[in-house]
Amino acid sequence: MRTQWTIILGLIFALLIAIFAVFNVGSVPVDFGFSEVDLPLIVVIIGCTLIGGLIVGAFGIVRQFKLQKKIKTLTGELNEARALIAGLETAPVPSMEHSPAASRDVPDMPPSSL
């Protein structure tokens, strides 16, 4: 559902930009630093919008790759922790009767007369 809303909002935004660009068809000077060109304002508006979209898309792709790497790392850590827990659950629990401390001769203590 979220993807549908994103697409709908994107289309509405694109329509608003297109309408805005159509109303602004006058020619404007664009200075590139080394050259100056007169372009229709519609070309400048749509060009800047496309460049902005490409930049946002590039940042989104980089973020997606970072998140996928983080997920892979955390999944590996989770699998290691699960394996450790499984090993601890199947390991025998040492009994006090068979421990070396229990087999030692402990001298009898006289009852306290408190």
C-alpha positions in Angstrom: 0.0 0.0 0.0 2.9 2.4 0.8 4.4 1.8 -2.6 1.1 2.8 -4.3 0.9 6.0 -2.3 4.5 6.8 -3.2 3.7 6.3 -6.9 0.5 8.4 -6.7 2.3 11.3 -4.9 5.2 11.1 -7.4 2.8 11.4 -10.3 1.0 14.3 -8.7 4.3 16.0 -8.1 5.4 15.4 -11.7 2.0 16.8 -12.9 2.4 19.9 -10.9 6.0 20.5 -12.2 4.8 19.9 -15.8 1.9 22.5 -15.3 4.3 24.9 -13.7 6.8 24.5 -16.6 4.2 24.9 -19.3 3.1 28.3 -17.8 6.8 29.4 -17.8 7.9 29.1 -21.4 9.9 32.4 -21.6 13.5 32.3 -22.5 16.1 32.8 -19.7 19.9 33.1 -19.8 21.7 30.2 -18.2 25.3 30.8 -17.2 27.5 27.7 -17.0 30.5 29.6 -15.8 32.4 29.2 -19.1 29.5 29.9 -21.4 26.0 31.5 -21.3 23.1 30.1 -23.2 19.5 31.3 -23.6 17.1 28.4 -22.9 13.3 28.2 -22.5 12.4 28.2 -18.9 10.4 24.9 -19.4 13.7 23.2 -20.3 15.5 24.6 -17.2 12.7 23.6 -14.9 12.3 20.0 -16.2 16.1 19.6 -16.5 16.7 20.7 -12.9 13.8 18.4 -11.7 15.3 15.4 -13.6 18.8 16.1 -12.2 17.4 16.4 -8.7 15.5 13.1 -9.2 18.7 11.4 -10.3 20.6 12.7 -7.3 17.9 11.5 -4.9 17.7 8.2 -6.7 21.5 7.7 -6.4 21.5 8.4 -2.7 18.6 6.0 -2.3 20.5 3.2 -4.1 23.6 3.8 -2.0 21.4 3.7 1.2 19.8 0.5 0.0 23.1 -1.2 -0.5 24.3 -0.1 2.9 21.2 -1.5 4.5 21.5 -4.8 2.6 25.1 -5.1 3.9 24.0 -4.3 7.4 21.2 -6.9 7.2 23.7 -9.5 5.9 26.0 -8.8 8.8 23.3 -8.9 11.4 21.8 -12.1 9.9 25.3 -13.7 10.3 25.5 -12.6 13.9 22.0 -13.9 14.6 22.9 -17.3 13.1 26.0 -17.5 15.2 24.1 -16.7 18.3 21.4 -19.3 17.5 24.1 -21.9 16.9 25.7 -21.0 20.3 22.3 -21.3 22.0 21.6 -24.6 20.4 25.0 -25.9 21.5 24.3 -24.8 25.1 20.8 -26.3 25.1 22.2 -29.7 24.0 25.3 -29.7 26.2 25.0 -31.9 29.3 24.6 -30.1 32.6 27.3 -31.1 35.1 25.9 -32.7 38.2 27.1 -31.9 41.7 27.3 -35.6 42.6 29.9 -36.3 39.9 31.9 -33.1 40.4 35.5 -33.4 41.7 34.6 -31.1 44.7 31.9 -33.5 45.8 34.2 -36.5 45.7 36.7 -35.0 48.1 36.7 -36.1 51.7 35.3 -33.2 53.6 35.9 -33.5 57.3 32.8 -33.7 59.5 32.1 -30.5 61.2 31.0 -30.6 64.8 27.5 -29.2 65.3 27.6 -25.7 66.4 26.4 -25.1 69.9 24.8 -21.7 69.4 
